[in-house]
Amino acid sequence: MPTKNGAGRGSGSTATTNPPGNQTPNTPDINESEIARLKVDQLRDRLRRRGVTGTADMRKDDLVKALVKAMKDGAKKSTSARSGGSSRGSSSAKKSTSSANPPGNQTPNTPDVDESEIARLKVDELRSRLRARGVAGTADMQKADLVKALVKSLTDRSGPSSSSGGGGVRKGPQTSKSIKYAQEVTSVDDEPERPGRSLVTTDHEVIRRWAEARKGVPTTVDGTEHDGHAGVLRFDFPSNGREQRLREISWEEWFRTFDERRLNFIYQEERSDGKQSNFFRLESPDREDG
């Protein structure tokens, strides 16, 4: 026979432990309902920070599941490391540390920095990310050195976290009203104040992530190049149909031209109706034609 009030208490306990929308009873810090309310770009950004790749073609439901799984796995590793250290003494603590930091990741104090993932990046991507973090002199560096430099930049908490301009607006005699009234974005953590808000930045990582979230490819308008340098800068979006007059270039060349011309990137994350926006414009504060 069941004990008095046993069934009632058990049912109430289960309901409290697992509130609707949160199916993670052993990881109360992971709220699936909260995660499901994130935007697609935010989900991809958080997954990228956790070293999860291949998210570009994933739908929102799959992105939510992937982020919940990544967070659960991270919580398990953290719990395993703590329990191993406290119960087995110094010898087991070393094993726990080794387990928490598998070969290819020698950054135990910065778990978001995955050296194996960084080593898989292409040379242009490495140079672009280093430039976005204000690291200069990468043009003649070999891939191994670029990997080391990026890891060092990411693990150096006191170092710069954005482009050499800090993501701040470039100003000059021809600074437009569009720039004056736009919300300034200085890092990938900044959020628009409202849907449809006009934004402006010079931060390389903000620009790159914005374009990649829309599958945009860095390009220059064919025939506008001069002296071996890229001409008019554009992004080619598949939703618009590939334009033949646009020639794909590397992120490194795109950002080098962007910085040399002291351009500002004016853009929207969303339209006023909340739908993703592909709007952007490049402006120079030094001349009216941008």
C-alpha positions as protocol buffer text, in pm:
chain_id: "A"
residue {
  index: 1
  type: MET
  ca { x: 0 y: 0 z: 0 }
}
residue {
  index: 2
  type: PRO
  ca { x: 126 y: 350 z: -74 }
}
residue {
  index: 3
  type: THR
  ca { x: 229 y: 555 z: 225 }
}
residue {
  index: 4
  type: LYS
  ca { x: 8 y: 841 z: 334 }
}
residue {
  index: 5
  type: ASN
  ca { x: 27 y: 1136 z: 97 }
}
residue {
  index: 6
  type: GLY
  ca { x: 328 y: 970 z: -73 }
}
residue {
  index: 7
  type: ALA
  ca { x: 186 y: 985 z: -424 }
}
residue {
  index: 8
  type: GLY
  ca { x: 75 y: 1346 z: -385 }
}
residue {
  index: 9
  type: ARG
  ca { x: 413 y: 1461 z: -262 }
}
residue {
  index: 10
  type: GLY
  ca { x: 592 y: 1272 z: -539 }
}
residue {
  index: 11
  type: SER
  ca { x: 373 y: 1428 z: -808 }
}
residue {
  index: 12
  type: GLY
  ca { x: 420 y: 1777 z: -670 }
}
residue {
  index: 13
  type: SER
  ca { x: 796 y: 1731 z: -651 }
}
residue {
  index: 14
  type: THR
  ca { x: 815 y: 1625 z: -1015 }
}
residue {
  index: 15
  type: ALA
  ca { x: 609 y: 1922 z: -1128 }
}
residue {
  index: 16
  type: THR
  ca { x: 832 y: 2159 z: -935 }
}
residue {
  index: 17
  type: THR
  ca { x: 1154 y: 2005 z: -1061 }
}
residue {
  index: 18
  type: ASN
  ca { x: 1037 y: 2008 z: -1424 }
}
residue {
  index: 19
  type: PRO
  ca { x: 833 y: 2322 z: -1494 }
}
residue {
  index: 20
  type: PRO
  ca { x: 659 y: 2333 z: -1835 }
}
residue {
  index: 21
  type: GLY
  ca { x: 907 y: 2402 z: -2112 }
}
residue {
  index: 22
  type: ASN
  ca { x: 1214 y: 2298 z: -1915 }
}
residue {
  index: 23
  type: GLN
  ca { x: 1310 y: 1933 z: -1962 }
}
residue {
  index: 24
  type: THR
  ca { x: 1650 y: 1960 z: -1795 }
}
residue {
  index: 25
  type: PRO
  ca { x: 1590 y: 1857 z: -1428 }
}
residue {
  index: 26
  type: ASN
  ca { x: 1956 y: 1784 z: -1359 }
}
residue {
  index: 27
  type: THR
  ca { x: 2071 y: 2114 z: -1506 }
}
residue {
  index: 28
  type: PRO
  ca { x: 1839 y: 2381 z: -1364 }
}
residue {
  index: 29
  type: ASP
  ca { x: 2050 y: 2659 z: -1513 }
}
residue {
  index: 30
  type: ILE
  ca { x: 1947 y: 2546 z: -1862 }
}
residue {
  index: 31
  type: ASN
  ca { x: 1599 y: 2680 z: -1940 }
}
residue {
  index: 32
  type: GLU
  ca { x: 1477 y: 2542 z: -2270 }
}
residue {
  index: 33
  type: SER
  ca { x: 1184 y: 2783 z: -2283 }
}
residue {
  index: 34
  type: GLU
  ca { x: 1426 y: 3073 z: -2253 }
}
residue {
  index: 35
  type: ILE
  ca { x: 1656 y: 2925 z: -2518 }
}
residue {
  index: 36
  type: ALA
  ca { x: 1361 y: 2874 z: -2755 }
}
residue {
  index: 37
  type: ARG
  ca { x: 1284 y: 3246 z: -2733 }
}
residue {
  index: 38
  type: LEU
  ca { x: 1628 y: 3339 z: -2868 }
}
residue {
  index: 39
  type: LYS
  ca { x: 1655 y: 3458 z: -3226 }
}
residue {
  index: 40
  type: VAL
  ca { x: 1821 y: 3243 z: -3492 }
}
residue {
  index: 41
  type: ASP
  ca { x: 2127 y: 3468 z: -3508 }
}
residue {
  index: 42
  type: GLN
  ca { x: 2164 y: 3457 z: -3130 }
}
residue {
  index: 43
  type: LEU
  ca { x: 2139 y: 3077 z: -3129 }
}
residue {
  index: 44
  type: ARG
  ca { x: 2406 y: 3047 z: -3401 }
}
residue {
  index: 45
  type: ASP
  ca { x: 2629 y: 3294 z: -3218 }
}
residue {
  index: 46
  type: ARG
  ca { x: 2609 y: 3100 z: -2889 }
}
residue {
  index: 47
  type: LEU
  ca { x: 2672 y: 2771 z: -3065 }
}
residue {
  index: 48
  type: ARG
  ca { x: 2973 y: 2918 z: -3247 }
}
residue {
  index: 49
  type: ARG
  ca { x: 3116 y: 3034 z: -2913 }
}
residue {
  index: 50
  type: ARG
  ca { x: 3086 y: 2678 z: -2785 }
}
residue {
  index: 51
  type: GLY
  ca { x: 3278 y: 2546 z: -3085 }
}
residue {
  index: 52
  type: VAL
  ca { x: 2974 y: 2402 z: -3266 }
}
residue {
  index: 53
  type: THR
  ca { x: 3006 y: 2432 z: -3643 }
}
residue {
  index: 54
  type: GLY
  ca { x: 2778 y: 2365 z: -3939 }
}
residue {
  index: 55
  type: THR
  ca { x: 2490 y: 2581 z: -3810 }
}
residue {
  index: 56
  type: ALA
  ca { x: 2442 y: 2792 z: -4124 }
}
residue {
  index: 57
  type: ASP
  ca { x: 2176 y: 2564 z: -4276 }
}
residue {
  index: 58
  type: MET
  ca { x: 2010 y: 2455 z: -3952 }
}
residue {
  index: 59
  type: ARG
  ca { x: 1654 y: 2559 z: -3873 }
}
residue {
  index: 60
  type: LYS
  ca { x: 1557 y: 2716 z: -3542 }
}
residue {
  index: 61
  type: ASP
  ca { x: 1427 y: 2392 z: -3383 }
}
residue {
  index: 62
  type: ASP
  ca { x: 1754 y: 2217 z: -3461 }
}
residue {
  index: 63
  type: LEU
  ca { x: 1955 y: 2514 z: -3335 }
}
residue {
  index: 64
  type: VAL
  ca { x: 1764 y: 2508 z: -3005 }
}
residue {
  index: 65
  type: LYS
  ca { x: 1825 y: 2135 z: -2962 }
}
residue {
  index: 66
  type: ALA
  ca { x: 2193 y: 2173 z: -3049 }
}
residue {
  index: 67
  type: LEU
  ca { x: 2242 y: 2456 z: -2797 }
}
residue {
  index: 68
  type: VAL
  ca { x: 2062 y: 2266 z: -2519 }
}
residue {
  index: 69
  type: LYS
  ca { x: 2278 y: 1960 z: -2591 }
}
residue {
  index: 70
  type: ALA
  ca { x: 2599 y: 2169 z: -2594 }
}
residue {
  index: 71
  type: MET
  ca { x: 2506 y: 2330 z: -2262 }
}
residue {
  index: 72
  type: LYS
  ca { x: 2420 y: 1991 z: -2106 }
}
residue {
  index: 73
  type: ASP
  ca { x: 2750 y: 1845 z: -2224 }
}
residue {
  index: 74
  type: GLY
  ca { x: 2934 y: 2144 z: -2083 }
}
residue {
  index: 75
  type: ALA
  ca { x: 2758 y: 2106 z: -1748 }
}
residue {
  index: 76
  type: LYS
  ca { x: 2847 y: 1736 z: -1734 }
}
residue {
  index: 77
  type: LYS
  ca { x: 3215 y: 1807 z: -1800 }
}
residue {
  index: 78
  type: SER
  ca { x: 3219 y: 2074 z: -1533 }
}
residue {
  index: 79
  type: THR
  ca { x: 3054 y: 1845 z: -1277 }
}
residue {
  index: 80
  type: SER
  ca { x: 3286 y: 1556 z: -1364 }
}
residue {
  index: 81
  type: ALA
  ca { x: 3593 y: 1776 z: -1326 }
}
residue {
  index: 82
  type: ARG
  ca { x: 3482 y: 1905 z: -985 }
}
residue {
  index: 83
  type: SER
  ca { x: 3385 y: 1565 z: -846 }
}
residue {
  index: 84
  type: GLY
  ca { x: 3703 y: 1402 z: -974 }
}
residue {
  index: 85
  type: GLY
  ca { x: 3921 y: 1660 z: -805 }
}
residue {
  index: 86
  type: SER
  ca { x: 3753 y: 1644 z: -466 }
}
residue {
  index: 87
  type: SER
  ca { x: 3719 y: 1268 z: -427 }
}
residue {
  index: 88
  type: ARG
  ca { x: 4042 y: 1127 z: -562 }
}
residue {
  index: 89
  type: GLY
  ca { x: 4315 y: 1357 z: -434 }
}
residue {
  index: 90
  type: SER
  ca { x: 4590 y: 1523 z: -630 }
}
residue {
  index: 91
  type: SER
  ca { x: 4659 y: 1224 z: -856 }
}
residue {
  index: 92
  type: SER
  ca { x: 4298 y: 1198 z: -969 }
}
residue {
  index: 93
  type: ALA
  ca { x: 4278 y: 1573 z: -1001 }
}
residue {
  index: 94
  type: LYS
  ca { x: 4544 y: 1555 z: -1273 }
}
residue {
  index: 95
  type: LYS
  ca { x: 4340 y: 1293 z: -1455 }
}
residue {
  index: 96
  type: SER
  ca { x: 4029 y: 1509 z: -1423 }
}
residue {
  index: 97
  type: THR
  ca { x: 4214 y: 1805 z: -1567 }
}
residue {
  index: 98
  type: SER
  ca { x: 4338 y: 1591 z: -1852 }
}
residue {
  index: 99
  type: SER
  ca { x: 3985 y: 1471 z: -1923 }
}
residue {
  index: 100
  type: ALA
  ca { x: 3844 y: 1821 z: -1913 }
}
residue {
  index: 101
  type: ASN
  ca { x: 4108 y: 1937 z: -2160 }
}
residue {
  index: 102
  type: PRO
  ca { x: 4139 y: 1678 z: -2437 }
}
residue {
  index: 103
  type: PRO
  ca { x: 4435 y: 1690 z: -2677 }
}
residue {
  index: 104
  type: GLY
  ca { x: 4414 y: 1994 z: -2901 }
}
residue {
  index: 105
  type: ASN
  ca { x: 4273 y: 2223 z: -2634 }
}
residue {
  index: 106
  type: GLN
  ca { x: 4534 y: 2357 z: -2394 }
}
residue {
  index: 107
  type: THR
  ca { x: 4319 y: 2641 z: -2258 }
}
residue {
  index: 108
  type: PRO
  ca { x: 4167 y: 2508 z: -1932 }
}
residue {
  index: 109
  type: ASN
  ca { x: 4086 y: 2851 z: -1794 }
}
residue {
  index: 110
  type: THR
  ca { x: 3910 y: 2958 z: -2113 }
}
residue {
  index: 111
  type: PRO
  ca { x: 3680 y: 2668 z: -2215 }
}
residue {
  index: 112
  type: ASP
  ca { x: 3523 y: 2871 z: -2498 }
}
residue {
  index: 113
  type: VAL
  ca { x: 3861 y: 2877 z: -2678 }
}
residue {
  index: 114
  type: ASP
  ca { x: 3893 y: 2552 z: -2873 }
}
residue {
  index: 115
  type: GLU
  ca { x: 4238 y: 2527 z: -3031 }
}
residue {
  index: 116
  type: SER
  ca { x: 4136 y: 2230 z: -3245 }
}
residue {
  index: 117
  type: GLU
  ca { x: 3851 y: 2432 z: -3393 }
}
residue {
  index: 118
  type: ILE
  ca { x: 4074 y: 2734 z: -3449 }
}
residue {
  index: 119
  type: ALA
  ca { x: 4335 y: 2515 z: -3625 }
}
residue {
  index: 120
  type: ARG
  ca { x: 4067 y: 2410 z: -3877 }
}
residue {
  index: 121
  type: LEU
  ca { x: 4008 y: 2769 z: -3988 }
}
residue {
  index: 122
  type: LYS
  ca { x: 4147 y: 2884 z: -4322 }
}
residue {
  index: 123
  type: VAL
  ca { x: 4436 y: 3129 z: -4337 }
}
residue {
  index: 124
  type: ASP
  ca { x: 4211 y: 3413 z: -4455 }
}
residue {
  index: 125
  type: GLU
  ca { x: 3969 y: 3347 z: -4170 }
}
residue {
  index: 126
  type: LEU
  ca { x: 4251 y: 3347 z: -3916 }
}
residue {
  index: 127
  type: ARG
  ca { x: 4389 y: 3677 z: -4048 }
}
residue {
  index: 128
  type: SER
  ca { x: 4041 y: 3829 z: -4054 }
}
residue {
  index: 129
  type: ARG
  ca { x: 3970 y: 3734 z: -3693 }
}
residue {
  index: 130
  type: LEU
  ca { x: 4308 y: 3860 z: -3580 }
}
residue {
  index: 131
  type: ARG
  ca { x: 4254 y: 4190 z: -3756 }
}
residue {
  index: 132
  type: ALA
  ca { x: 3909 y: 4213 z: -3595 }
}
residue {
  index: 133
  type: ARG
  ca { x: 4080 y: 4185 z: -3259 }
}
residue {
  index: 134
  type: GLY
  ca { x: 4328 y: 4462 z: -3342 }
}
residue {
  index: 135
  type: VAL
  ca { x: 4626 y: 4232 z: -3416 }
}
residue {
  index: 136
  type: ALA
  ca { x: 4841 y: 4371 z: -3697 }
}
residue {
  index: 137
  type: GLY
  ca { x: 5133 y: 4230 z: -3899 }
}
residue {
  index: 138
  type: THR
  ca { x: 4963 y: 3905 z: -4002 }
}
residue {
  index: 139
  type: ALA
  ca { x: 5025 y: 3931 z: -4378 }
}
residue {
  index: 140
  type: ASP
  ca { x: 5352 y: 3734 z: -4373 }
}
residue {
  index: 141
  type: MET
  ca { x: 5262 y: 3489 z: -4094 }
}
residue {
  index: 142
  type: GLN
  ca { x: 5229 y: 3116 z: -4163 }
}
residue {
  index: 143
  type: LYS
  ca { x: 4916 y: 2930 z: -4056 }
}
residue {
  index: 144
  type: ALA
  ca { x: 5074 y: 2780 z: -3741 }
}
residue {
  index: 145
  type: ASP
  ca { x: 5178 y: 3126 z: -3625 }
}
residue {
  index: 146
  type: LEU
  ca { x: 4834 y: 3266 z: -3705 }
}
residue {
  index: 147
  type: VAL
  ca { x: 4671 y: 2993 z: -3495 }
}
residue {
  index: 148
  type: LYS
  ca { x: 4902 y: 3067 z: -3201 }
}
residue {
  index: 149
  type: ALA
  ca { x: 4841 y: 3440 z: -3233 }
}
residue {
  index: 150
  type: LEU
  ca { x: 4463 y: 3400 z: -3238 }
}
residue {
  index: 151
  type: VAL
  ca { x: 4465 y: 3165 z: -2939 }
}
residue {
  index: 152
  type: LYS
  ca { x: 4685 y: 3410 z: -2750 }
}
residue {
  index: 153
  type: SER
  ca { x: 4455 y: 3698 z: -2839 }
}
residue {
  index: 154
  type: LEU
  ca { x: 4145 y: 3504 z: -2727 }
}
residue {
  index: 155
  type: THR
  ca { x: 4300 y: 3388 z: -2400 }
}
residue {
  index: 156
  type: ASP
  ca { x: 4442 y: 3729 z: -2316 }
}
residue {
  index: 157
  type: ARG
  ca { x: 4146 y: 3877 z: -2131 }
}
residue {
  index: 158
  type: SER
  ca { x: 4317 y: 4214 z: -2111 }
}
residue {
  index: 159
  type: GLY
  ca { x: 4374 y: 4236 z: -2485 }
}
residue {
  index: 160
  type: PRO
  ca { x: 4154 y: 4405 z: -2743 }
}
residue {
  index: 161
  type: SER
  ca { x: 3828 y: 4229 z: -2826 }
}
residue {
  index: 162
  type: SER
  ca { x: 3730 y: 4408 z: -3144 }
}
residue {
  index: 163
  type: SER
  ca { x: 3873 y: 4587 z: -3444 }
}
residue {
  index: 164
  type: SER
  ca { x: 4146 y: 4847 z: -3421 }
}
residue {
  index: 165
  type: GLY
  ca { x: 3876 y: 5112 z: -3415 }
}
residue {
  index: 166
  type: GLY
  ca { x: 3705 y: 4936 z: -3124 }
}
residue {
  index: 167
  type: GLY
  ca { x: 3394 y: 4905 z: -3339 }
}
residue {
  index: 168
  type: GLY
  ca { x: 3342 y: 5279 z: -3293 }
}
residue {
  index: 169
  type: VAL
  ca { x: 3212 y: 5511 z: -3561 }
}
residue {
  index: 170
  type: ARG
  ca { x: 3461 y: 5683 z: -3791 }
}
residue {
  index: 171
  type: LYS
  ca { x: 3391 y: 6055 z: -3813 }
}
residue {
  index: 172
  type: GLY
  ca { x: 3497 y: 6328 z: -4054 }
}
residue {
  index: 173
  type: PRO
  ca { x: 3383 y: 6636 z: -4244 }
}
residue {
  index: 174
  type: GLN
  ca { x: 3123 y: 6439 z: -4443 }
}
residue {
  index: 175
  type: THR
  ca { x: 2971 y: 6239 z: -4154 }
}
residue {
  index: 176
  type: SER
  ca { x: 2611 y: 6181 z: -4260 }
}
residue {
  index: 177
  type: LYS
  ca { x: 2292 y: 6220 z: -4060 }
}
residue {
  index: 178
  type: SER
  ca { x: 2236 y: 5846 z: -4104 }
}
residue {
  index: 179
  type: ILE
  ca { x: 2546 y: 5778 z: -3895 }
}
residue {
  index: 180
  type: LYS
  ca { x: 2463 y: 6049 z: -3640 }
}
residue {
  index: 181
  type: TYR
  ca { x: 2122 y: 5897 z: -3566 }
}
residue {
  index: 182
  type: ALA
  ca { x: 2218 y: 5529 z: -3587 }
}
residue {
  index: 183
  type: GLN
  ca { x: 2279 y: 5312 z: -3278 }
}
residue {
  index: 184
  type: GLU
  ca { x: 2652 y: 5249 z: -3240 }
}
residue {
  index: 185
  type: VAL
  ca { x: 2750 y: 4882 z: -3212 }
}
residue {
  index: 186
  type: THR
  ca { x: 3097 y: 4808 z: -3076 }
}
residue {
  index: 187
  type: SER
  ca { x: 3087 y: 4430 z: -3019 }
}
residue {
  index: 188
  type: VAL
  ca { x: 2890 y: 4116 z: -3104 }
}
residue {
  index: 189
  type: ASP
  ca { x: 2727 y: 4135 z: -2760 }
}
residue {
  index: 190
  type: ASP
  ca { x: 2543 y: 4460 z: -2841 }
}
residue {
  index: 191
  type: GLU
  ca { x: 2171 y: 4421 z: -2917 }
}
residue {
  index: 192
  type: PRO
  ca { x: 1951 y: 4655 z: -3126 }
}
residue {
  index: 193
  type: GLU
  ca { x: 1731 y: 4877 z: -2912 }
}
residue {
  index: 194
  type: ARG
  ca { x: 1428 y: 4777 z: -3120 }
}
residue {
  index: 195
  type: PRO
  ca { x: 1337 y: 4602 z: -3448 }
}
residue {
  index: 196
  type: GLY
  ca { x: 1410 y: 4819 z: -3749 }
}
residue {
  index: 197
  type: ARG
  ca { x: 1671 y: 5025 z: -3563 }
}
residue {
  index: 198
  type: SER
  ca { x: 1945 y: 5167 z: -3783 }
}
residue {
  index: 199
  type: LEU
  ca { x: 2286 y: 5045 z: -3661 }
}
residue {
  index: 200
  type: VAL
  ca { x: 2644 y: 5145 z: -3737 }
}
residue {
  index: 201
  type: THR
  ca { x: 2977 y: 4973 z: -3665 }
}
residue {
  index: 202
  type: THR
  ca { x: 3335 y: 4928 z: -3781 }
}
residue {
  index: 203
  type: ASP
  ca { x: 3387 y: 4604 z: -3585 }
}
residue {
  index: 204
  type: HIS
  ca { x: 3504 y: 4328 z: -3822 }
}
residue {
  index: 205
  type: GLU
  ca { x: 3352 y: 4042 z: -3625 }
}
residue {
  index: 206
  type: VAL
  ca { x: 3011 y: 4212 z: -3605 }
}
residue {
  index: 207
  type: ILE
  ca { x: 3013 y: 4268 z: -3982 }
}
residue {
  index: 208
  type: ARG
  ca { x: 3136 y: 3917 z: -4065 }
}
residue {
  index: 209
  type: ARG
  ca { x: 2877 y: 3747 z: -3845 }
}
residue {
  index: 210
  type: TRP
  ca { x: 2598 y: 3967 z: -3983 }
}
residue {
  index: 211
  type: ALA
  ca { x: 2688 y: 3872 z: -4339 }
}
residue {
  index: 212
  type: GLU
  ca { x: 2743 y: 3502 z: -4267 }
}
residue {
  index: 213
  type: ALA
  ca { x: 2406 y: 3477 z: -4089 }
}
residue {
  index: 214
  type: ARG
  ca { x: 2254 y: 3578 z: -4423 }
}
residue {
  index: 215
  type: LYS
  ca { x: 2494 y: 3358 z: -4623 }
}
residue {
  index: 216
  type: GLY
  ca { x: 2646 y: 3674 z: -4765 }
}
residue {
  index: 217
  type: VAL
  ca { x: 2974 y: 3647 z: -4956 }
}
residue {
  index: 218
  type: PRO
  ca { x: 3232 y: 3932 z: -4948 }
}
residue {
  index: 219
  type: THR
  ca { x: 3265 y: 4074 z: -5299 }
}
residue {
  index: 220
  type: THR
  ca { x: 3377 y: 4371 z: -5506 }
}
residue {
  index: 221
  type: VAL
  ca { x: 3199 y: 4512 z: -5810 }
}
residue {
  index: 222
  type: ASP
  ca { x: 3382 y: 4376 z: -6112 }
}
residue {
  index: 223
  type: GLY
  ca { x: 3556 y: 4649 z: -6312 }
}
residue {
  index: 224
  type: THR
  ca { x: 3586 y: 4894 z: -6022 }
}
residue {
  index: 225
  type: GLU
  ca { x: 3924 y: 4761 z: -5901 }
}
residue {
  index: 226
  type: HIS
  ca { x: 4228 y: 4984 z: -5930 }
}
residue {
  index: 227
  type: ASP
  ca { x: 4602 y: 4928 z: -5881 }
}
residue {
  index: 228
  type: GLY
  ca { x: 4538 y: 4565 z: -5789 }
}
residue {
  index: 229
  type: HIS
  ca { x: 4307 y: 4660 z: -5502 }
}
residue {
  index: 230
  type: ALA
  ca { x: 3939 y: 4579 z: -5452 }
}
residue {
  index: 231
  type: GLY
  ca { x: 3696 y: 4838 z: -5584 }
}
residue {
  index: 232
  type: VAL
  ca { x: 3341 y: 4901 z: -5462 }
}
residue {
  index: 233
  type: LEU
  ca { x: 3265 y: 4665 z: -5172 }
}
residue {
  index: 234
  type: ARG
  ca { x: 2945 y: 4465 z: -5161 }
}
residue {
  index: 235
  type: PHE
  ca { x: 2796 y: 4142 z: -5019 }
}
residue {
  index: 236
  type: ASP
  ca { x: 2637 y: 3888 z: -5250 }
}
residue {
  index: 237
  type: PHE
  ca { x: 2328 y: 3729 z: -5092 }
}
residue {
  index: 238
  type: PRO
  ca { x: 2184 y: 3404 z: -5233 }
}
residue {
  index: 239
  type: SER
  ca { x: 1831 y: 3527 z: -5152 }
}
residue {
  index: 240
  type: ASN
  ca { x: 1880 y: 3800 z: -5412 }
}
residue {
  index: 241
  type: GLY
  ca { x: 2023 y: 3561 z: -5671 }
}
residue {
  index: 242
  type: ARG
  ca { x: 2393 y: 3563 z: -5742 }
}
residue {
  index: 243
  type: GLU
  ca { x: 2497 y: 3875 z: -5932 }
}
residue {
  index: 244
  type: GLN
  ca { x: 2748 y: 3817 z: -6211 }
}
residue {
  index: 245
  type: ARG
  ca { x: 2893 y: 4167 z: -6180 }
}
residue {
  index: 246
  type: LEU
  ca { x: 3009 y: 4086 z: -5828 }
}
residue {
  index: 247
  type: ARG
  ca { x: 3345 y: 3911 z: -5785 }
}
residue {
  index: 248
  type: GLU
  ca { x: 3408 y: 3717 z: -5465 }
}
residue {
  index: 249
  type: ILE
  ca { x: 3712 y: 3825 z: -5260 }
}
residue {
  index: 250
  type: SER
  ca { x: 3855 y: 3709 z: -4927 }
}
residue {
  index: 251
  type: TRP
  ca { x: 3746 y: 3852 z: -4596 }
}
residue {
  index: 252
  type: GLU
  ca { x: 4102 y: 3972 z: -4549 }
}
residue {
  index: 253
  type: GLU
  ca { x: 4092 y: 4180 z: -4867 }
}
residue {
  index: 254
  type: TRP
  ca { x: 3739 y: 4305 z: -4793 }
}
residue {
  index: 255
  type: PHE
  ca { x: 3832 y: 4429 z: -4445 }
}
residue {
  index: 256
  type: ARG
  ca { x: 4166 y: 4570 z: -4559 }
}
residue {
  index: 257
  type: THR
  ca { x: 3984 y: 4785 z: -4814 }
}
residue {
  index: 258
  type: PHE
  ca { x: 3713 y: 4870 z: -4559 }
}
residue {
  index: 259
  type: ASP
  ca { x: 3973 y: 5001 z: -4313 }
}
residue {
  index: 260
  type: GLU
  ca { x: 4194 y: 5174 z: -4571 }
}
residue {
  index: 261
  type: ARG
  ca { x: 3896 y: 5376 z: -4693 }
}
residue {
  index: 262
  type: ARG
  ca { x: 3780 y: 5453 z: -4339 }
}
residue {
  index: 263
  type: LEU
  ca { x: 3431 y: 5324 z: -4408 }
}
residue {
  index: 264
  type: ASN
  ca { x: 3139 y: 5288 z: -4167 }
}
residue {
  index: 265
  type: PHE
  ca { x: 2900 y: 4992 z: -4194 }
}
residue {
  index: 266
  type: ILE
  ca { x: 2536 y: 5107 z: -4160 }
}
residue {
  index: 267
  type: TYR
  ca { x: 2289 y: 4820 z: -4137 }
}
residue {
  index: 268
  type: GLN
  ca { x: 1979 y: 4660 z: -3983 }
}
residue {
  index: 269
  type: GLU
  ca { x: 1942 y: 4331 z: -3800 }
}
residue {
  index: 270
  type: GLU
  ca { x: 1565 y: 4323 z: -3845 }
}
residue {
  index: 271
  type: ARG
  ca { x: 1301 y: 4521 z: -4027 }
}
residue {
  index: 272
  type: SER
  ca { x: 1036 y: 4699 z: -3823 }
}
residue {
  index: 273
  type: ASP
  ca { x: 807 y: 4396 z: -3867 }
}
residue {
  index: 274
  type: GLY
  ca { x: 1068 y: 4173 z: -3698 }
}
residue {
  index: 275
  type: LYS
  ca { x: 1180 y: 3989 z: -4013 }
}
residue {
  index: 276
  type: GLN
  ca { x: 1551 y: 3956 z: -4089 }
}
residue {
  index: 277
  type: SER
  ca { x: 1689 y: 4247 z: -4288 }
}
residue {
  index: 278
  type: ASN
  ca { x: 1963 y: 4240 z: -4552 }
}
residue {
  index: 279
  type: PHE
  ca { x: 1991 y: 4620 z: -4561 }
}
residue {
  index: 280
  type: PHE
  ca { x: 2339 y: 4770 z: -4536 }
}
residue {
  index: 281
  type: ARG
  ca { x: 2529 y: 5069 z: -4668 }
}
residue {
  index: 282
  type: LEU
  ca { x: 2896 y: 5169 z: -4660 }
}
residue {
  index: 283
  type: GLU
  ca { x: 2979 y: 5533 z: -4599 }
}
residue {
  index: 284
  type: SER
  ca { x: 3299 y: 5731 z: -4568 }
}
residue {
  index: 285
  type: PRO
  ca { x: 3302 y: 6034 z: -4336 }
}
residue {
  index: 286
  type: ASP
  ca { x: 3579 y: 6184 z: -4551 }
}
residue {
  index: 287
  type: ARG
  ca { x: 3395 y: 6220 z: -4881 }
}
residue {
  index: 288
  type: GLU
  ca { x: 3035 y: 6241 z: -4992 }
}
residue {
  index: 289
  type: ASP
  ca { x: 3043 y: 5949 z: -5236 }
}
residue {
  index: 290
  type: GLY
  ca { x: 3149 y: 5695 z: -4960 }
}
